[in-house]
Amino acid sequence: MPTVRAEVVGEGVETVDLDAGATYGNLLTALDLSPHEAAVLVDDDPVPEDRPVDFEREVRVLRLVKGGAPTDDRVTVRPASNDDHLAVMRVVDGAVLEADAATVRDRIGRGAVLVATVEGRVVGALVRDGDRVTAVATRRRWRDRGVGTALVSAALAERGRLVVEFDPDVRPFYESLGFDIERVEPHATEDRPAADGDDGTRLRGRLNYESRRDTATPTSSAQ
């Protein structure tokens, strides 16, 4: 059985036995990772998960986000279709996020909405405008099961970088995924007053695929 040496960036080198004809998706599975969580780099270029493994070439595996809740094995992420519009709106509305139905429909048409599904049912959604994430939402019973992590990872794989503004109460989620976070000017106005005990502070997070690749350092053998 052929073997492949894969450097999991920031963690060390793994030697994995794979069947002849195995794909890079099979490699991720053998490493207990999913395409939502990590990307495979061959000679430092990303490769699709369905490509057969070239056992002669250098392989690196890059976790797209760090931390986050482990993703339930039943969760699948895909681009939303027009048929998903109502389900996306229900998920977003259930999370008390502001999203205009017409805007979401337009974003679906542009391929800028991802859904997380379990057995065909939409349990989470991510809406973006270019690199800017405008909403990430998960059905209540599926929270803390890695749905949000899977959605953000998939969006990062698509775009290469993400920017998001959010309220302080969800900072732990974005912080756990490795976003660089900064404070932005308060948004409280006469039309949008701050809630009791809220000074209107908003936070901005940035996550960059290239910075994850370039700054990750292999684990020292002394550790």
ROTIGU-132259 format. One line per field, with one value per atom (N, C-alpha, C): residue number from 1; residue in one letter; atom name; x, y, z. Coordinates in steps of 0.2 Angstrom, whole numbers, m for minus. Example, Ala and Ser with C-alpha at 12.3 -4.5 7.8 and 13.67 -1.06 7.14 Angstrom:
n	(1, 1, 1, 2, 2, 2) .
res	(a, a, a, s, s, s) .
atom	(N, CA, C, N, CA, C) .
xx	(66, 62, 66, 64, 68, 64) .
yy	(m28, m22, m16, m11, m5, 0) .
zz	(39, 39, 39, 35, 36, 39) .
This chain:
n	(1, 1, 1, 2, 2, 2, 3, 3, 3, 4, 4, 4, 5, 5, 5, 6, 6, 6, 7, 7, 7, 8, 8, 8, 9, 9, 9, 10, 10, 10, 11, 11, 11, 12, 12, 12, 13, 13, 13, 14, 14, 14, 15, 15, 15, 16, 16, 16, 17, 17, 17, 18, 18, 18, 19, 19, 19, 20, 20, 20, 21, 21, 21, 22, 22, 22, 23, 23, 23, 24, 24, 24, 25, 25, 25, 26, 26, 26, 27, 27, 27, 28, 28, 28, 29, 29, 29, 30, 30, 30, 31, 31, 31, 32, 32, 32, 33, 33, 33, 34, 34, 34, 35, 35, 35, 36, 36, 36, 37, 37, 37, 38, 38, 38, 39, 39, 39, 40, 40, 40, 41, 41, 41, 42, 42, 42, 43, 43, 43, 44, 44, 44, 45, 45, 45, 46, 46, 46, 47, 47, 47, 48, 48, 48, 49, 49, 49, 50, 50, 50, 51, 51, 51, 52, 52, 52, 53, 53, 53, 54, 54, 54, 55, 55, 55, 56, 56, 56, 57, 57, 57, 58, 58, 58, 59, 59, 59, 60, 60, 60, 61, 61, 61, 62, 62, 62, 63, 63, 63, 64, 64, 64, 65, 65, 65, 66, 66, 66, 67, 67, 67, 68, 68, 68, 69, 69, 69, 70, 70, 70, 71, 71, 71, 72, 72, 72, 73, 73, 73, 74, 74, 74, 75, 75, 75, 76, 76, 76, 77, 77, 77, 78, 78, 78, 79, 79, 79, 80, 80, 80, 81, 81, 81, 82, 82, 82, 83, 83, 83, 84, 84, 84, 85, 85, 85, 86, 86, 86, 87, 87, 87, 88, 88, 88, 89, 89, 89, 90, 90, 90, 91, 91, 91, 92, 92, 92, 93, 93, 93, 94, 94, 94, 95, 95, 95, 96, 96, 96, 97, 97, 97, 98, 98, 98, 99, 99, 99, 100, 100, 100, 101, 101, 101, 102, 102, 102, 103, 103, 103, 104, 104, 104, 105, 105, 105, 106, 106, 106, 107, 107, 107, 108, 108, 108, 109, 109, 109, 110, 110, 110, 111, 111, 111, 112, 112, 112, 113, 113, 113, 114, 114, 114, 115, 115, 115, 116, 116, 116, 117, 117, 117, 118, 118, 118, 119, 119, 119, 120, 120, 120, 121, 121, 121, 122, 122, 122, 123, 123, 123, 124, 124, 124, 125, 125, 125, 126, 126, 126, 127, 127, 127, 128, 128, 128, 129, 129, 129, 130, 130, 130, 131, 131, 131, 132, 132, 132, 133, 133, 133, 134, 134, 134, 135, 135, 135, 136, 136, 136, 137, 137, 137, 138, 138, 138, 139, 139, 139, 140, 140, 140, 141, 141, 141, 142, 142, 142, 143, 143, 143, 144, 144, 144, 145, 145, 145, 146, 146, 146, 147, 147, 147, 148, 148, 148, 149, 149, 149, 150, 150, 150, 151, 151, 151, 152, 152, 152, 153, 153, 153, 154, 154, 154, 155, 155, 155, 156, 156, 156, 157, 157, 157, 158, 158, 158, 159, 159, 159, 160, 160, 160, 161, 161, 161, 162, 162, 162, 163, 163, 163, 164, 164, 164, 165, 165, 165, 166, 166, 166, 167, 167, 167, 168, 168, 168, 169, 169, 169, 170, 170, 170, 171, 171, 171, 172, 172, 172, 173, 173, 173, 174, 174, 174, 175, 175, 175, 176, 176, 176, 177, 177, 177, 178, 178, 178, 179, 179, 179, 180, 180, 180, 181, 181, 181, 182, 182, 182, 183, 183, 183, 184, 184, 184, 185, 185, 185, 186, 186, 186, 187, 187, 187, 188, 188, 188, 189, 189, 189, 190, 190, 190, 191, 191, 191, 192, 192, 192, 193, 193, 193, 194, 194, 194, 195, 195, 195, 196, 196, 196, 197, 197, 197, 198, 198, 198, 199, 199, 199, 200, 200, 200, 201, 201, 201, 202, 202, 202, 203, 203, 203, 204, 204, 204, 205, 205, 205, 206, 206, 206, 207, 207, 207, 208, 208, 208, 209, 209, 209, 210, 210, 210, 211, 211, 211, 212, 212, 212, 213, 213, 213, 214, 214, 214, 215, 215, 215, 216, 216, 216, 217, 217, 217, 218, 218, 218, 219, 219, 219, 220, 220, 220, 221, 221, 221, 222, 222, 222, 223, 223, 223) .
res	(m, m, m, p, p, p, t, t, t, v, v, v, r, r, r, a, a, a, e, e, e, v, v, v, v, v, v, g, g, g, e, e, e, g, g, g, v, v, v, e, e, e, t, t, t, v, v, v, d, d, d, l, l, l, d, d, d, a, a, a, g, g, g, a, a, a, t, t, t, y, y, y, g, g, g, n, n, n, l, l, l, l, l, l, t, t, t, a, a, a, l, l, l, d, d, d, l, l, l, s, s, s, p, p, p, h, h, h, e, e, e, a, a, a, a, a, a, v, v, v, l, l, l, v, v, v, d, d, d, d, d, d, d, d, d, p, p, p, v, v, v, p, p, p, e, e, e, d, d, d, r, r, r, p, p, p, v, v, v, d, d, d, f, f, f, e, e, e, r, r, r, e, e, e, v, v, v, r, r, r, v, v, v, l, l, l, r, r, r, l, l, l, v, v, v, k, k, k, g, g, g, g, g, g, a, a, a, p, p, p, t, t, t, d, d, d, d, d, d, r, r, r, v, v, v, t, t, t, v, v, v, r, r, r, p, p, p, a, a, a, s, s, s, n, n, n, d, d, d, d, d, d, h, h, h, l, l, l, a, a, a, v, v, v, m, m, m, r, r, r, v, v, v, v, v, v, d, d, d, g, g, g, a, a, a, v, v, v, l, l, l, e, e, e, a, a, a, d, d, d, a, a, a, a, a, a, t, t, t, v, v, v, r, r, r, d, d, d, r, r, r, i, i, i, g, g, g, r, r, r, g, g, g, a, a, a, v, v, v, l, l, l, v, v, v, a, a, a, t, t, t, v, v, v, e, e, e, g, g, g, r, r, r, v, v, v, v, v, v, g, g, g, a, a, a, l, l, l, v, v, v, r, r, r, d, d, d, g, g, g, d, d, d, r, r, r, v, v, v, t, t, t, a, a, a, v, v, v, a, a, a, t, t, t, r, r, r, r, r, r, r, r, r, w, w, w, r, r, r, d, d, d, r, r, r, g, g, g, v, v, v, g, g, g, t, t, t, a, a, a, l, l, l, v, v, v, s, s, s, a, a, a, a, a, a, l, l, l, a, a, a, e, e, e, r, r, r, g, g, g, r, r, r, l, l, l, v, v, v, v, v, v, e, e, e, f, f, f, d, d, d, p, p, p, d, d, d, v, v, v, r, r, r, p, p, p, f, f, f, y, y, y, e, e, e, s, s, s, l, l, l, g, g, g, f, f, f, d, d, d, i, i, i, e, e, e, r, r, r, v, v, v, e, e, e, p, p, p, h, h, h, a, a, a, t, t, t, e, e, e, d, d, d, r, r, r, p, p, p, a, a, a, a, a, a, d, d, d, g, g, g, d, d, d, d, d, d, g, g, g, t, t, t, r, r, r, l, l, l, r, r, r, g, g, g, r, r, r, l, l, l, n, n, n, y, y, y, e, e, e, s, s, s, r, r, r, r, r, r, d, d, d, t, t, t, a, a, a, t, t, t, p, p, p, t, t, t, s, s, s, s, s, s, a, a, a, q, q, q) .
atom	(N, CA, C, N, CA, C, N, CA, C, N, CA, C, N, CA, C, N, CA, C, N, CA, C, N, CA, C, N, CA, C, N, CA, C, N, CA, C, N, CA, C, N, CA, C, N, CA, C, N, CA, C, N, CA, C, N, CA, C, N, CA, C, N, CA, C, N, CA, C, N, CA, C, N, CA, C, N, CA, C, N, CA, C, N, CA, C, N, CA, C, N, CA, C, N, CA, C, N, CA, C, N, CA, C, N, CA, C, N, CA, C, N, CA, C, N, CA, C, N, CA, C, N, CA, C, N, CA, C, N, CA, C, N, CA, C, N, CA, C, N, CA, C, N, CA, C, N, CA, C, N, CA, C, N, CA, C, N, CA, C, N, CA, C, N, CA, C, N, CA, C, N, CA, C, N, CA, C, N, CA, C, N, CA, C, N, CA, C, N, CA, C, N, CA, C, N, CA, C, N, CA, C, N, CA, C, N, CA, C, N, CA, C, N, CA, C, N, CA, C, N, CA, C, N, CA, C, N, CA, C, N, CA, C, N, CA, C, N, CA, C, N, CA, C, N, CA, C, N, CA, C, N, CA, C, N, CA, C, N, CA, C, N, CA, C, N, CA, C, N, CA, C, N, CA, C, N, CA, C, N, CA, C, N, CA, C, N, CA, C, N, CA, C, N, CA, C, N, CA, C, N, CA, C, N, CA, C, N, CA, C, N, CA, C, N, CA, C, N, CA, C, N, CA, C, N, CA, C, N, CA, C, N, CA, C, N, CA, C, N, CA, C, N, CA, C, N, CA, C, N, CA, C, N, CA, C, N, CA, C, N, CA, C, N, CA, C, N, CA, C, N, CA, C, N, CA, C, N, CA, C, N, CA, C, N, CA, C, N, CA, C, N, CA, C, N, CA, C, N, CA, C, N, CA, C, N, CA, C, N, CA, C, N, CA, C, N, CA, C, N, CA, C, N, CA, C, N, CA, C, N, CA, C, N, CA, C, N, CA, C, N, CA, C, N, CA, C, N, CA, C, N, CA, C, N, CA, C, N, CA, C, N, CA, C, N, CA, C, N, CA, C, N, CA, C, N, CA, C, N, CA, C, N, CA, C, N, CA, C, N, CA, C, N, CA, C, N, CA, C, N, CA, C, N, CA, C, N, CA, C, N, CA, C, N, CA, C, N, CA, C, N, CA, C, N, CA, C, N, CA, C, N, CA, C, N, CA, C, N, CA, C, N, CA, C, N, CA, C, N, CA, C, N, CA, C, N, CA, C, N, CA, C, N, CA, C, N, CA, C, N, CA, C, N, CA, C, N, CA, C, N, CA, C, N, CA, C, N, CA, C, N, CA, C, N, CA, C, N, CA, C, N, CA, C, N, CA, C, N, CA, C, N, CA, C, N, CA, C, N, CA, C, N, CA, C, N, CA, C, N, CA, C, N, CA, C, N, CA, C, N, CA, C, N, CA, C, N, CA, C, N, CA, C, N, CA, C, N, CA, C, N, CA, C, N, CA, C, N, CA, C, N, CA, C, N, CA, C, N, CA, C, N, CA, C, N, CA, C, N, CA, C, N, CA, C, N, CA, C, N, CA, C, N, CA, C, N, CA, C, N, CA, C, N, CA, C, N, CA, C, N, CA, C, N, CA, C, N, CA, C, N, CA, C, N, CA, C, N, CA, C, N, CA, C, N, CA, C, N, CA, C, N, CA, C, N, CA, C, N, CA, C, N, CA, C, N, CA, C, N, CA, C, N, CA, C, N, CA, C) .
xx	(4, 0, 4, 3, 8, 6, 12, 11, 12, 10, 11, 13, 18, 20, 17, 13, 9, 11, 13, 15, 8, 6, 0, 3, 2, 6, 4, 10, 9, 8, 8, 7, 12, 15, 20, 19, 22, 22, 19, 14, 10, 12, 13, 14, 7, 4, m2, m2, m5, m6, m12, m12, m18, m18, m24, m25, m22, m20, m18, m25, m24, m30, m34, m31, m34, m34, m39, m39, m37, m36, m34, m39, m45, m51, m50, m48, m47, m41, m36, m30, m33, m37, m40, m44, m48, m52, m47, m42, m37, m34, m33, m31, m36, m42, m48, m50, m49, m51, m56, m59, m64, m62, m65, m63, m66, m71, m73, m68, m63, m59, m52, m50, m43, m42, m37, m35, m29, m28, m22, m18, m12, m7, m2, m1, 4, 9, 15, 20, 17, 14, 11, 5, 2, m4, m10, m15, m21, m24, m26, m28, m35, m40, m46, m46, m51, m51, m52, m55, m56, m51, m45, m39, m35, m33, m30, m23, m21, m15, m9, m4, 2, 7, 9, 13, 20, 22, 29, 30, 25, 25, 24, 27, 27, 19, 17, 10, 10, 6, 5, m2, m4, m11, m12, m16, m17, m24, m25, m31, m33, m40, m42, m43, m46, m47, m44, m43, m40, m46, m46, m51, m58, m63, m70, m72, m79, m82, m80, m79, m78, m85, m84, m90, m93, m99, m103, m102, m101, m99, m105, m111, m117, m117, m114, m114, m111, m115, m112, m113, m108, m108, m108, m113, m113, m116, m115, m118, m126, m129, m137, m139, m145, m149, m155, m159, m165, m170, m170, m175, m173, m167, m165, m167, m170, m171, m175, m180, m185, m181, m178, m174, m169, m165, m160, m163, m168, m172, m174, m177, m179, m173, m167, m161, m159, m158, m156, m160, m167, m172, m172, m171, m171, m165, m160, m154, m154, m160, m161, m156, m154, m150, m154, m151, m154, m152, m157, m156, m162, m161, m167, m168, m174, m176, m173, m174, m173, m165, m161, m154, m151, m154, m152, m153, m159, m160, m155, m154, m149, m142, m140, m133, m133, m139, m139, m138, m141, m140, m133, m129, m122, m117, m120, m116, m113, m116, m113, m116, m120, m123, m121, m119, m118, m123, m125, m129, m126, m127, m125, m131, m130, m136, m135, m140, m139, m145, m144, m149, m154, m151, m155, m158, m158, m161, m156, m158, m153, m153, m147, m146, m142, m139, m135, m134, m132, m131, m126, m123, m118, m119, m120, m121, m116, m113, m107, m109, m105, m105, m97, m95, m88, m84, m79, m76, m79, m84, m87, m93, m92, m98, m103, m109, m115, m119, m119, m123, m120, m120, m118, m123, m127, m133, m133, m135, m136, m143, m146, m153, m151, m155, m153, m151, m154, m152, m146, m143, m137, m131, m132, m127, m122, m116, m110, m109, m110, m109, m104, m101, m96, m99, m106, m109, m106, m106, m103, m96, m92, m85, m84, m89, m89, m90, m95, m97, m92, m89, m83, m77, m76, m70, m71, m77, m79, m79, m81, m81, m74, m70, m62, m59, m61, m58, m60, m66, m68, m65, m64, m62, m55, m52, m45, m44, m49, m49, m56, m58, m64, m64, m69, m70, m77, m78, m84, m85, m91, m92, m97, m96, m101, m101, m106, m107, m102, m100, m95, m97, m104, m106, m104, m103, m100, m93, m89, m82, m79, m81, m77, m78, m83, m84, m78, m78, m73, m66, m65, m58, m56, m60, m58, m56, m59, m57, m51, m48, m42, m42, m48, m49, m45, m42, m39, m44, m45, m51, m49, m52, m51, m58, m58, m64, m65, m71, m73, m77, m78, m82, m89, m92, m98, m103, m108, m113, m120, m120, m127, m128, m134, m137, m144, m147, m153, m158, m156, m161, m159, m153, m151, m148, m152, m149, m146, m141, m138, m143, m143, m147, m144, m148, m146, m140, m135, m129, m124, m126, m122, m120, m114, m111, m111, m114, m114, m108, m103, m97, m98, m94, m94, m87, m86, m80, m79, m73, m72, m66, m68, m63, m61, m54, m51, m48, m49, m45, m43, m37, m33, m30, m32, m29, m22, m19, m12, m8, m11, m8, m8, m13, m13, m8, m7, m2, 5, 6, 13, 15, 11, 13, 13, 9, 9, 16, 18, 25, 25, 29, 28, 30, 27, 28, 36, 39, 46, 46, 51, 52, 53, 55, 57, 51, 45, 39, 36) .
yy	(m6, 0, 6, 11, 17, 21, 25, 30, 37, 42, 49, 53, 57, 61, 68, 69, 76, 80, 86, 91, 95, 93, 97, 104, 109, 115, 117, 119, 121, 115, 109, 103, 97, 97, 92, 88, 82, 78, 71, 69, 63, 59, 52, 47, 43, 43, 40, 35, 29, 24, 25, 25, 26, 21, 19, 14, 18, 14, 17, 20, 26, 29, 33, 34, 38, 45, 49, 56, 60, 67, 71, 72, 71, 70, 64, 59, 53, 54, 58, 60, 64, 69, 73, 68, 64, 59, 55, 53, 49, 53, 60, 64, 67, 64, 66, 73, 76, 82, 82, 87, 88, 93, 94, 99, 106, 106, 112, 115, 110, 112, 114, 111, 111, 111, 113, 113, 109, 106, 102, 106, 107, 111, 106, 106, 102, 107, 107, 112, 119, 119, 126, 128, 124, 126, 122, 125, 121, 117, 111, 106, 104, 102, 100, 93, 92, 86, 79, 80, 74, 72, 76, 74, 68, 64, 58, 60, 57, 59, 57, 62, 61, 59, 53, 51, 53, 56, 58, 66, 69, 76, 78, 84, 87, 89, 87, 88, 92, 97, 101, 101, 101, 102, 108, 112, 119, 119, 120, 121, 128, 128, 135, 139, 137, 141, 137, 140, 137, 137, 132, 131, 130, 133, 132, 125, 125, 118, 113, 107, 101, 101, 100, 99, 92, 92, 86, 82, 76, 72, 73, 74, 74, 81, 86, 92, 93, 95, 96, 104, 107, 114, 114, 118, 119, 126, 128, 134, 134, 139, 139, 140, 137, 137, 142, 143, 147, 144, 137, 133, 134, 136, 137, 144, 148, 155, 155, 152, 152, 149, 144, 141, 145, 149, 153, 159, 162, 167, 165, 159, 157, 156, 153, 152, 159, 164, 171, 174, 174, 177, 174, 168, 164, 166, 169, 171, 179, 182, 189, 193, 191, 195, 199, 205, 209, 206, 205, 202, 204, 207, 209, 203, 201, 195, 195, 201, 202, 202, 205, 205, 198, 194, 187, 183, 184, 181, 183, 189, 192, 188, 188, 185, 177, 174, 167, 166, 171, 171, 172, 176, 177, 172, 167, 162, 164, 169, 172, 170, 164, 162, 154, 152, 145, 142, 136, 133, 127, 125, 119, 115, 109, 104, 98, 95, 88, 84, 79, 75, 79, 84, 88, 94, 95, 100, 106, 112, 118, 119, 119, 120, 126, 129, 135, 138, 145, 149, 154, 156, 161, 165, 172, 177, 182, 183, 187, 192, 197, 202, 203, 199, 199, 196, 199, 196, 198, 202, 204, 199, 196, 192, 196, 195, 200, 196, 189, 185, 178, 176, 169, 166, 161, 159, 152, 149, 142, 141, 136, 134, 132, 134, 134, 127, 122, 115, 112, 116, 114, 119, 123, 127, 123, 125, 122, 115, 114, 108, 109, 115, 116, 118, 120, 122, 129, 134, 140, 139, 135, 134, 131, 127, 124, 129, 133, 138, 144, 146, 151, 148, 142, 138, 138, 136, 135, 142, 147, 154, 156, 155, 157, 153, 147, 143, 146, 149, 152, 158, 162, 169, 171, 167, 168, 173, 178, 182, 184, 185, 187, 193, 197, 203, 203, 204, 204, 209, 212, 216, 213, 214, 210, 213, 211, 214, 210, 213, 210, 203, 202, 196, 190, 191, 185, 185, 189, 189, 183, 179, 172, 168, 168, 163, 165, 172, 174, 173, 175, 174, 167, 162, 155, 153, 156, 154, 158, 162, 165, 172, 175, 182, 187, 191, 197, 202, 204, 208, 215, 220, 227, 230, 236, 239, 245, 245, 251, 256, 261, 267, 265, 267, 265, 267, 263, 264, 266, 268, 270, 277, 278, 284, 285, 291, 293, 287, 285, 280, 273, 272, 265, 266, 267, 269, 262, 263, 258, 255, 248, 245, 247, 245, 247, 243, 247, 244, 243, 245, 245, 251, 252, 259, 260, 255, 255, 252, 250, 247, 241, 241, 236, 234, 227, 225, 222, 223, 220, 215, 209, 204, 202, 201, 199, 192, 188, 182, 181, 179, 179, 172, 169, 162, 163, 168, 168, 169, 173, 174, 167, 163, 157, 152, 153, 148, 151, 157, 160, 160, 161, 162, 156, 150, 144, 141, 139, 136, 129, 124, 117, 116, 111, 110, 107, 110, 108, 101, 97, 90, 90, 96, 96, 97, 98, 99, 93) .
zz	(0, 0, 0, m5, m5, 1, 2, 8, 5, 9, 8, 14, 14, 19, 19, 23, 23, 29, 28, 33, 35, 41, 43, 46, 42, 44, 51, 55, 62, 67, 64, 69, 68, 62, 61, 55, 54, 48, 50, 45, 46, 40, 41, 36, 36, 30, 29, 24, 25, 20, 17, 10, 6, 0, m2, m7, m14, m19, m25, m28, m31, m34, m29, m23, m17, m19, m17, m19, m13, m14, m8, m3, m5, 0, 4, 2, 6, 11, 8, 13, 19, 17, 23, 28, 25, 29, 34, 31, 35, 40, 39, 44, 49, 49, 53, 52, 45, 43, 38, 36, 31, 26, 20, 16, 18, 23, 26, 31, 34, 39, 36, 31, 28, 21, 18, 11, 10, 5, 3, m2, m1, m5, m8, m14, m18, m21, m19, m21, m20, m14, m12, m16, m20, m24, m21, m20, m18, m23, m21, m26, m24, m29, m27, m23, m19, m15, m19, m25, m30, m34, m33, m38, m35, m39, m36, m33, m28, m25, m29, m30, m33, m27, m26, m21, m21, m27, m28, m26, m25, m24, m17, m15, m8, m6, m1, 1, 8, 8, 14, 15, 22, 23, 28, 26, 30, 32, 39, 42, 40, 38, 35, 41, 46, 52, 58, 63, 69, 74, 78, 83, 81, 84, 83, 85, 85, 88, 82, 84, 79, 75, 69, 64, 65, 66, 65, 58, 58, 52, 47, 49, 45, 41, 43, 40, 33, 28, 22, 20, 17, 15, 7, 5, m3, m4, m11, m12, m12, m10, m10, m17, m18, m24, m23, m28, m27, m23, m23, m19, m12, m10, m3, 0, m4, m2, 5, 5, 11, 17, 16, 22, 24, 20, 22, 26, 24, 27, 34, 35, 41, 46, 44, 48, 50, 45, 47, 52, 50, 55, 62, 62, 68, 73, 69, 73, 75, 73, 74, 71, 64, 60, 55, 53, 48, 41, 37, 30, 26, 21, 16, 12, 11, 7, 0, m3, m10, m11, m6, m6, m6, m1, 0, m7, m10, m16, m22, m22, m27, m25, m19, m17, m19, m18, m20, m28, m31, m39, m41, m36, m38, m35, m32, m29, m22, m19, m13, m6, m7, m1, 0, 6, 7, 12, 11, 16, 19, 25, 29, 29, 27, 27, 31, 34, 37, 34, 30, 27, 23, 20, 15, 18, 25, 28, 29, 28, 29, 37, 40, 47, 48, 43, 44, 37, 37, 31, 32, 27, 27, 21, 22, 16, 16, 10, 9, 4, 4, m2, m4, m9, m10, m4, m2, 4, 11, 11, 17, 19, 25, 27, 30, 28, 31, 36, 36, 40, 41, 47, 48, 53, 52, 56, 56, 62, 63, 67, 65, 68, 76, 80, 87, 89, 87, 90, 87, 82, 78, 80, 85, 87, 91, 91, 95, 92, 86, 82, 76, 76, 71, 64, 64, 58, 56, 60, 59, 56, 60, 58, 51, 49, 42, 37, 39, 34, 33, 38, 37, 34, 35, 32, 24, 22, 15, 12, 15, 12, 11, 16, 16, 10, 9, 4, m3, m3, m10, m11, m6, m7, m5, m1, 1, 7, 8, 13, 15, 22, 24, 29, 28, 33, 36, 42, 45, 51, 51, 57, 61, 68, 73, 79, 83, 90, 95, 100, 105, 108, 108, 111, 107, 101, 97, 95, 99, 98, 99, 104, 105, 99, 96, 90, 85, 83, 78, 80, 86, 89, 89, 90, 90, 84, 78, 72, 69, 73, 71, 67, 68, 65, 69, 65, 68, 70, 76, 78, 80, 78, 80, 81, 85, 86, 81, 79, 74, 78, 74, 78, 80, 85, 87, 82, 81, 76, 79, 85, 88, 85, 82, 80, 82, 80, 82, 79, 73, 70, 73, 75, 78, 85, 90, 96, 99, 104, 107, 112, 113, 118, 125, 130, 137, 138, 141, 143, 137, 131, 125, 123, 122, 119, 112, 108, 101, 98, 102, 99, 95, 89, 84, 83, 82, 80, 73, 71, 64, 64, 61, 60, 53, 53, 46, 47, 42, 41, 34, 33, 27, 26, 20, 18, 18, 15, 14, 20, 25, 31, 35, 35, 38, 35, 29, 26, 27, 27, 28, 35, 40, 47, 51, 48, 52, 52, 58, 58, 60, 57, 59, 66, 69, 76, 77, 82, 84, 86, 85, 87, 94, 97, 104, 109, 105, 109, 111) .
